[in-house]
Amino acid sequence: MLTLMFTMMMLSLNQTGVTEFILEGFSEHPNLRLFLTVCFLSLYMMALMGNILIISLVTSSTGLHNPMYFFLCNLATTDILCTSSVIPKALVGLVSEENIISFKGCMAQLFFFALSASSELVLLTVMAYDRYVAICFPLHYSSRMSAPVCGELAVCVWAIGAVNASVHTTLMSQLSFCGPNIITHFFCDIPPLLLLSCSPTYVNSILTLVADVFFGGINFVLTLLSYGCIIASILRMRSAEGKKKAFSTCSSHLIVVSVYYSSVFCAYVSPASSYSPERSKVSSVLYSILSPTLNPLIYTLRNKDVKLALGRILASFSH
């Protein structure tokens, strides 16, 4: 499905005056190039290895075959897609004098980044709902979060992300770009591309606002509501051990949500006219590099089941 949608978009790309873009990246800080290259490469390798490890643990350990870890596996997949769509090209820009990306390459990068970012926001909401059902309705958890239901939720998450990415990429590809062709970012994102268009961007701006309200606003409110109910349910528990156990099952997800939403809001909750390249670059580093790197660490270091599964795999290798 994703391959078909992406192929159709590539076929419908509009031929504009600009056939390639120059990604500005971090060229305004030449003295930081070596430092940023080492940091980005290290974080990218850590993000890849950490998220691949999470997927491997979940798929190979029968003790992790439950809804929470199924969604964690999907989260690791979105993180791999996010970093892989952004960081390799950013590293090319750091080690070369000029970072050029073709028009089609730019639209492809925009599509996969939008797919991963929007899917992750919806997925975090689904994961919050999963924790809400587990803590507030433990007796009904197995029926409400059965394998078919979890599968349907995962399909919806990726379908919503794919539709959002397709709409924005298709609309962006129909705009005219007459020059200049320098993108004041280290990857192709919606706000800096809209600033370069020499054709009306009213429809793009409206749909971008709608997407911001849905993915950043409604999903954030739903996540807050889920955790409001979770906290209220935990406070009603009489057992201190029960409270500790309940909180430990959702604390990792709460940390991930806090880190991701804070960086996303910083980058996107503002009109395109007030777009700040420096602020956008810093916040983009947080959610496209740092967050995917931290997520596996947060879930492995704070989760007893994951640590036990990791210990069993390491023990089998040692034998």
C-alpha positions in Angstrom: 0.0 0.0 0.0 2.7 2.5 1.0 4.8 1.6 -2.1 1.8 2.1 -4.4 0.9 5.5 -2.9 4.6 6.7 -3.0 4.9 5.5 -6.7 1.7 7.4 -7.7 3.0 10.6 -6.1 6.4 10.3 -7.8 4.6 9.9 -11.2 2.5 13.1 -10.5 5.4 15.3 -9.5 5.1 18.7 -11.1 8.0 19.9 -13.2 9.0 23.3 -11.8 11.8 25.8 -12.4 13.9 24.2 -9.7 15.1 20.7 -10.4 17.2 20.4 -7.2 17.6 22.0 -3.8 20.6 22.9 -1.7 20.2 21.9 2.0 21.8 24.6 4.1 22.3 22.2 7.0 24.7 23.5 9.6 27.0 25.3 7.1 26.7 28.5 9.1 28.7 26.8 11.8 31.8 25.4 10.0 33.8 25.1 13.2 31.2 22.6 14.5 31.2 20.3 11.5 33.5 17.6 12.9 31.8 17.7 16.3 28.3 17.4 14.7 29.4 14.7 12.3 30.7 12.5 15.2 27.6 13.2 17.3 25.1 12.5 14.5 26.9 9.4 13.3 27.1 8.0 16.9 23.5 8.8 17.7 22.3 7.4 14.4 24.2 4.1 15.0 22.9 3.9 18.6 19.3 4.6 17.4 19.5 1.9 14.7 21.1 -0.7 16.9 18.8 0.1 19.9 15.5 0.0 17.9 16.6 -3.1 15.9 17.4 -4.7 19.3 13.9 -3.8 20.6 12.2 -5.3 17.5 14.4 -8.5 17.8 13.6 -8.9 21.5 9.9 -8.5 21.0 9.6 -10.9 18.0 11.9 -13.6 19.5 10.8 -13.5 23.2 7.4 -15.2 23.9 7.2 -13.3 27.2 7.0 -10.0 25.3 4.1 -11.1 23.0 1.5 -8.8 24.4 -0.1 -5.5 23.3 2.3 -3.1 25.0 5.4 -4.7 23.4 3.6 -5.1 20.1 3.1 -1.3 20.0 6.7 -0.8 21.2 7.8 -2.7 18.2 5.9 -0.4 15.9 7.4 2.6 17.8 10.9 1.3 17.1 9.9 0.9 13.4 8.8 4.5 13.2 12.0 5.6 14.9 14.2 3.7 12.4 12.2 5.2 9.5 12.5 8.7 10.9 16.2 8.7 11.5 17.0 6.9 8.3 15.0 9.4 6.2 16.9 12.4 7.7 20.3 11.6 9.2 22.2 10.0 6.2 21.6 13.0 4.1 22.5 15.3 7.0 25.8 13.5 7.4 26.5 14.0 3.7 26.0 17.7 4.1 28.4 17.8 7.1 31.2 16.1 5.3 30.8 17.8 1.9 31.0 21.4 0.7 27.5 21.5 -0.8 24.6 19.2 0.0 22.4 18.9 -3.1 19.2 16.9 -3.2 17.0 16.5 -6.3 13.4 17.6 -6.4 12.1 14.0 -6.4 14.6 13.1 -3.7 13.4 16.0 -1.6 9.7 14.9 -2.0 10.7 11.4 -1.1 12.4 12.6 2.0 9.4 14.7 2.9 7.0 11.8 2.4 8.9 9.3 4.6 9.6 11.8 7.3 6.0 12.9 7.4 4.9 9.3 7.5 7.1 8.5 10.5 6.4 11.6 12.4 2.6 11.5 12.1 2.5 7.8 12.6 4.5 8.1 15.8 2.2 10.8 17.2 -0.9 8.6 16.7 1.0 5.6 17.9 1.9 7.3 21.2 -1.9 8.0 21.7 -2.7 4.3 21.0 0.0 3.3 23.5 -1.5 5.6 26.1 -4.9 4.1 25.5 -3.3 0.6 26.0 -1.9 1.6 29.4 -5.3 3.2 30.3 -7.2 -0.1 29.6 -4.5 -2.1 31.4 -4.6 -0.1 34.6 -8.2 1.1 34.7 -9.9 -2.0 33.3 -7.5 -4.9 34.1 -10.2 -7.6 34.0 -11.3 -6.5 30.5 -7.8 -6.0 29.2 -7.4 -9.2 27.3 -10.8 -8.7 25.5 -10.4 -5.0 24.7 -6.8 -5.3 23.6 -7.0 -8.7 21.8 -4.6 -9.6 19.0 -7.1 -8.7 16.2 -7.8 -5.3 17.9 -4.1 -4.5 18.3 -3.6 -5.4 14.6 -6.4 -3.2 13.5 -5.1 -0.3 15.6 -1.6 -0.7 14.1 -3.0 -0.7 10.6 -5.0 2.5 11.4 -1.9 4.2 12.8 0.2 3.5 9.6 -2.8 4.3 7.3 -3.4 7.6 8.9 0.3 8.4 8.7 0.5 7.4 5.0 -2.6 9.5 4.1 -1.2 12.5 5.8 2.2 12.1 4.2 0.7 11.5 0.8 -1.5 14.6 1.0 1.3 16.9 2.0 3.8 15.5 -0.5 1.4 15.6 -3.4 0.4 19.2 -2.6 4.0 20.2 -2.2 5.0 18.6 -5.5 2.4 20.7 -7.3 3.8 24.0 -6.1 6.1 26.1 -8.4 9.7 26.7 -7.2 11.4 29.4 -9.2 14.4 30.1 -7.0 16.2 30.6 -4.7 16.6 26.9 -4.1 18.4 26.9 -0.7 16.5 25.1 2.1 17.3 26.6 5.4 17.3 23.2 7.1 19.2 19.9 7.2 16.3 18.0 5.5 13.2 18.7 3.3 10.5 19.8 5.7 7.2 21.6 5.0 7.8 25.1 6.6 11.1 25.9 4.8 9.8 24.5 1.5 6.7 26.6 1.6 8.9 29.7 2.1 10.6 28.9 -1.2 7.5 28.5 -3.3 6.7 31.2 -5.9 3.1 30.0 -6.2 0.2 30.4 -3.7 0.6 28.2 -0.6 -2.8 28.9 0.9 -4.1 25.3 0.6 -0.8 23.9 1.9 -0.8 26.2 4.9 -4.5 25.4 5.8 -3.9 21.6 5.6 -0.6 21.9 7.5 -2.6 23.7 10.2 -5.3 21.0 10.2 -2.6 18.3 10.5 -0.9 20.2 13.4 -4.3 20.5 15.2 -5.0 16.8 14.7 -1.6 15.2 15.3 -0.2 17.7 17.7 -3.4 18.9 19.4 -6.1 16.2 19.5 -3.6 13.4 20.0 -1.9 15.3 22.8 -5.3 16.0 24.5 -6.3 12.3 24.2 -2.9 11.2 25.7 -3.4 13.7 28.6 -6.9 12.3 29.2 -5.6 8.8 29.2 -2.9 9.6 31.8 -5.4 11.7 33.8 -7.5 8.6 34.2 -4.5 6.4 34.9 -3.2 8.7 37.6 -6.7 8.9 39.2 -6.9 5.1 39.1 -3.5 4.7 40.7 -4.3 7.1 43.5 -7.4 5.1 44.4 -5.3 2.0 44.9 -4.8 1.0 48.5 -1.6 -1.1 48.1 1.6 0.9 47.8 3.1 -2.0 45.9 0.2 -1.9 43.5 0.7 1.8 42.9 4.4 1.3 42.3 3.8 -1.5 39.8 1.0 0.4 38.0 3.2 3.5 37.7 6.2 1.5 36.5 4.2 0.1 33.5 3.5 3.6 32.1 6.4 5.8 33.3 8.6 4.9 30.4 5.9 5.8 27.9 5.2 9.0 29.8 8.9 10.0 29.5 8.9 9.3 25.7 5.7 11.3 25.2 7.1 14.3 27.2 10.4 14.4 25.2 8.7 13.9 21.8 5.8 16.4 22.2 8.0 19.1 23.7 10.3 19.1 20.6 7.5 18.8 18.1 5.6 21.7 19.6 8.8 23.8 19.6 9.3 23.1 15.9 5.7 23.3 14.5 3.3 25.1 16.7 3.8 28.5 15.0 2.7 30.1 11.7 4.9 29.6 8.7 5.6 33.3 8.5 7.3 33.2 11.9 9.4 30.2 10.9 12.9 30.3 12.6 15.6 28.1 10.9 17.8 27.9 14.0 15.0 27.0 16.4 13.6 24.4 13.9 17.0 22.8 13.4 17.6 22.4 17.2 14.1 21.0 17.8 14.4 18.7 14.8 17.6 17.2 16.2 15.6 16.4 19.3 12.8 14.5 17.7 14.6 13.1 14.7 17.8 12.0 16.3 17.8 12.2 20.1 14.3 10.8 20.7 14.8 7.7 18.6 18.1 7.1 20.4 16.7 7.5 23.8 13.5 5.5 23.4 15.2 2.1 23.4 17.3 3.1 26.4 14.2 4.3 28.3 12.3 1.1 27.6 15.2 -1.3 28.3 16.6 0.4 31.4 13.2 1.0 33.1 11.5 -2.2 32.0 12.1 -5.5 33.9 10.5 -7.7 31.2 12.7 -6.3 28.5 15.8 -6.6 30.6 15.0 -10.2 31.4 14.5 -11.0 27.7 17.8 -9.3 26.9 19.5 -11.2 29.6 18.2 -14.5 28.3 19.4 -13.7 24.8 22.8 -12.6 26.0 23.1 -15.8 28.1 22.2 -18.0 25.0 24.9 -16.2 23.0 27.5 -16.7 25.8 26.8 -20.5 25.9 
